[in-house]
Amino acid sequence: MNRTHRIYNIISLATCALFLLASQNAEARRRTPTAKPAAAATVESRSGLEGEEEQQGEAKDPAARAESARADEEAAAEVAEKKAKTSVGVPLSQRIKAVTSQSFIHKKRFLIGPVIGTTINDPFYASLALGLNAGFYVTEHLLIGLSGEFLPVNGPTNLVKVVGRAEGKEAAHYYAPMYFAYVDVNWVPFYGKMSIMAEGVLHYDFYLVGGLGIAGMRSTDENVDYPPLSMSGKLGIGAHLFVNKWIGIRVELTDRISYGARYIGDVPGKEEASIQNIIGLTVGADFLFPRSW
């Protein structure tokens, strides 16, 4: 009986201890959620007070607020204006324009343009040439055209004058080119572009030119008739620097190969004909039509 009573007392004490522990945990759980809203309420009340203070400050001095906003707008406008006029202060990555794809095409467009040039390798005369080029781009890389040059000025070089004085006679006479006319084939192997000072993109192409035609010569001796026309060919290389989608600057170096007399000696008609290589340098402007494609 005593043993049974002891067991009962132990069970009762254990039950009471578990009950007290559960009560403490419940109380702790009730206190924890109430603490957080209290802190949040404190923060909200503080922010509300600060907002009210700011509103009161702005209401007290609206003129100062308007003046500050006006000053900010003026400063932003000044910075934008400076950036529009100059690239100073703009990062290099933003100043360099992206290299775009080919901005126009050649295929099925007509080309026409004037040129001016000179001969650069002849020992007997120095010439000024005026010419015209015209053609049609059959494909993106192939142009079939016509070209012609008229040489209105053929002045003797110092070599001709020296030879004449050494022989005790007047300056030696010579045959000089009067005009050239060719049927041309231009092959454009590649097209390129480059960035210029990080401010723009220059489009260009290189081409090879070959042609067959005729060459007309004239004599500086008035007593000698013009020689007959001779067959002529030309080989050269050139480049276009495009200003926009339909205007380009042409630079061309060509070798005009002709068969005919060069120097007129003491007995006219006794000259020996030979192959002549007349190298010319020309520059000009080319115009593409239609203007856009």
C-alpha positions in Angstrom: 0.0 0.0 0.0 2.8 2.3 0.9 4.6 1.4 -2.3 1.5 2.1 -4.4 1.1 5.5 -2.7 4.7 6.4 -3.5 4.3 5.6 -7.2 1.2 7.7 -7.2 3.0 10.7 -5.7 5.9 10.4 -8.3 3.4 10.4 -11.1 1.6 13.4 -9.7 4.8 15.4 -9.4 5.9 14.5 -12.9 2.5 15.6 -14.2 2.7 18.9 -12.4 6.2 19.5 -13.8 5.1 18.9 -17.4 2.1 21.1 -16.9 4.3 24.0 -15.6 6.8 23.6 -18.5 3.9 23.7 -21.1 2.5 26.8 -19.4 5.9 28.6 -19.7 6.3 27.7 -23.4 2.8 29.0 -24.2 3.5 32.3 -22.4 6.7 32.7 -24.3 4.9 32.2 -27.6 2.3 34.7 -26.7 4.9 37.4 -25.9 7.0 36.9 -29.0 4.4 38.0 -31.7 3.3 40.9 -29.6 6.9 42.3 -29.5 7.4 42.5 -33.2 4.3 44.6 -34.0 5.3 46.9 -31.2 8.7 47.5 -32.8 7.1 47.9 -36.2 4.6 50.4 -34.8 7.5 52.3 -33.2 9.3 52.5 -36.6 6.1 53.6 -38.4 5.4 56.2 -35.8 8.9 57.6 -36.2 8.8 57.6 -40.0 5.4 59.3 -39.8 6.8 62.0 -37.6 9.8 62.5 -39.9 7.4 62.7 -42.9 5.3 65.3 -41.1 8.4 67.2 -40.2 9.6 67.2 -43.9 6.1 68.3 -45.1 6.1 71.1 -42.5 9.6 72.2 -43.6 8.6 72.2 -47.3 5.4 74.0 -46.5 7.3 76.6 -44.5 9.7 77.4 -47.5 8.1 76.6 -50.9 10.1 79.3 -52.6 13.4 77.6 -51.6 12.1 74.3 -53.0 11.1 75.8 -56.3 14.5 77.6 -56.6 16.3 74.3 -55.9 14.3 72.4 -58.6 15.0 75.2 -61.1 18.7 75.1 -60.4 18.7 71.3 -60.9 16.9 71.6 -64.2 19.4 74.3 -65.5 22.4 72.1 -64.5 21.0 69.1 -66.3 20.3 71.1 -69.4 23.8 72.6 -69.4 25.4 69.1 -69.1 23.2 67.8 -72.0 24.2 70.7 -74.1 27.9 70.2 -73.5 27.6 66.5 -74.3 25.8 67.3 -77.6 28.6 69.7 -78.7 31.6 67.7 -77.6 32.5 64.1 -76.8 34.5 65.1 -73.7 33.4 63.3 -70.7 31.7 60.5 -72.7 33.2 57.1 -72.2 35.1 55.7 -75.2 32.8 52.7 -75.4 29.9 55.1 -76.1 31.8 57.4 -78.5 32.9 54.6 -80.8 30.1 53.8 -83.2 29.3 50.2 -83.9 30.7 49.0 -87.2 27.6 48.4 -89.3 27.0 46.1 -92.1 27.4 47.2 -95.7 25.2 50.3 -96.0 24.4 50.0 -99.7 24.9 47.7 -102.7 26.4 48.1 -106.1 24.4 45.5 -108.0 22.1 46.9 -110.7 23.2 50.5 -110.3 24.7 52.9 -112.8 27.9 54.8 -112.2 29.1 58.0 -113.8 31.7 60.5 -112.8 34.4 63.0 -114.1 38.1 62.6 -113.5 41.2 64.7 -113.7 44.8 63.4 -113.9 48.3 63.5 -115.2 51.0 61.2 -116.6 53.8 60.5 -114.2 56.4 58.4 -116.0 57.0 60.0 -119.4 60.5 61.6 -119.9 59.4 63.7 -122.9 56.2 65.4 -121.9 53.9 66.2 -118.9 50.2 65.9 -119.6 47.0 67.1 -118.0 44.0 64.7 -118.6 40.3 65.3 -118.3 38.0 62.3 -118.5 34.7 60.6 -117.9 33.8 57.2 -116.6 30.5 55.4 -116.9 29.3 51.9 -116.2 26.8 49.5 -114.9 27.3 47.0 -112.0 26.2 43.7 -113.4 26.8 42.0 -110.0 27.9 43.3 -106.7 31.6 42.8 -107.7 31.6 43.3 -111.5 31.2 46.5 -113.5 31.1 46.9 -117.3 31.7 50.4 -118.5 33.3 52.9 -120.8 36.0 55.4 -120.0 37.6 58.2 -122.0 40.3 60.8 -121.4 41.3 63.8 -123.4 44.7 65.4 -122.9 44.5 69.0 -123.9 47.9 69.9 -122.4 51.2 68.2 -123.3 54.2 70.3 -122.2 57.8 69.3 -122.9 59.9 68.2 -120.0 63.3 69.6 -119.1 64.9 66.5 -120.8 63.5 67.5 -124.2 64.8 71.1 -123.8 68.3 69.8 -122.8 68.5 67.5 -125.7 67.6 70.2 -128.1 70.2 72.6 -126.7 72.9 70.0 -126.7 72.4 69.4 -130.4 72.4 73.1 -131.2 68.9 72.9 -132.5 65.4 73.6 -131.3 63.8 71.4 -128.7 63.3 67.9 -130.0 59.9 66.9 -131.3 57.9 64.0 -130.0 54.6 62.2 -130.2 52.3 62.8 -127.3 49.0 61.2 -126.4 45.9 63.2 -127.4 43.1 60.9 -126.2 42.3 57.4 -124.9 39.0 55.5 -125.1 38.4 52.1 -123.6 35.8 49.5 -122.8 36.4 48.6 -119.2 35.8 45.7 -116.8 36.1 46.6 -113.1 36.3 43.8 -110.5 35.6 44.8 -106.9 37.1 42.0 -104.8 36.2 43.4 -101.4 34.4 46.1 -99.5 35.4 47.6 -96.2 34.8 50.2 -93.5 36.8 51.8 -90.8 36.2 54.0 -87.8 37.5 57.6 -88.0 38.7 59.2 -84.8 35.8 57.3 -83.0 33.4 59.8 -84.5 32.2 58.1 -87.8 32.6 55.2 -90.2 34.2 55.4 -93.6 33.1 53.0 -96.3 35.4 52.1 -99.1 36.2 49.5 -101.8 39.2 48.5 -103.9 38.9 47.4 -107.5 41.0 46.1 -110.4 40.4 47.6 -113.8 41.3 46.3 -117.3 40.3 47.7 -120.7 40.7 47.6 -124.4 40.4 50.5 -126.8 42.3 53.0 -128.9 44.9 55.7 -128.4 45.2 58.9 -130.5 48.7 60.6 -130.7 49.7 64.0 -131.9 53.1 65.4 -133.0 54.7 68.5 -131.6 56.1 69.1 -135.2 53.5 70.9 -137.2 55.0 69.4 -140.4 54.2 65.9 -139.3 50.8 64.5 -139.8 49.0 62.7 -137.0 50.0 59.0 -136.9 47.1 56.5 -137.3 45.1 55.3 -134.4 46.7 52.5 -132.5 45.2 49.8 -130.3 45.6 50.3 -126.6 45.0 48.5 -123.4 45.1 49.4 -119.8 45.6 47.8 -116.4 45.2 49.5 -113.1 44.0 49.5 -109.5 41.7 52.0 -107.8 39.7 52.7 -104.7 36.4 54.4 -103.9 36.0 56.4 -100.6 32.2 56.8 -100.1 30.9 60.1 -98.8 27.4 58.8 -98.6 25.3 56.0 -100.2 25.6 57.4 -103.7 28.7 59.7 -103.9 32.2 58.4 -103.8 35.7 59.8 -104.4 37.8 57.8 -106.9 41.6 57.4 -106.9 43.0 55.3 -109.7 46.5 54.4 -111.0 46.6 52.9 -114.5 49.2 51.8 -117.1 48.0 52.6 -120.6 49.8 50.2 -123.1 50.0 51.5 -126.7 52.0 50.7 -129.8 53.4 53.7 -131.7 56.3 56.1 -132.3 57.9 58.0 -129.5 60.6 60.3 -130.8 60.8 62.2 -134.1 64.3 62.5 -135.3 65.9 64.5 -138.1 64.2 62.5 -140.8 60.4 62.3 -140.2 58.9 58.9 -140.9 62.1 57.0 -139.9 61.1 56.6 -136.3 60.9 53.1 -134.9 57.6 52.2 -133.3 57.6 50.5 -129.9 55.4 49.6 -127.0 54.6 52.6 -124.9 53.6 52.4 -121.2 52.0 55.6 -120.2 51.2 55.5 -116.5 48.5 57.9 -115.3 47.2 59.0 -111.9 43.6 60.2 -111.8 41.2 61.4 -109.1 37.5 62.2 -109.4 34.0 61.8 -108.2 31.6 58.9 -108.9 27.9 59.1 -108.6 25.6 56.0 -108.3 22.1 55.8 -109.6 19.5 55.1 -108.3 20.6 57.2 -105.4 19.2 54.6 -102.9 18.7 50.9 -103.2 
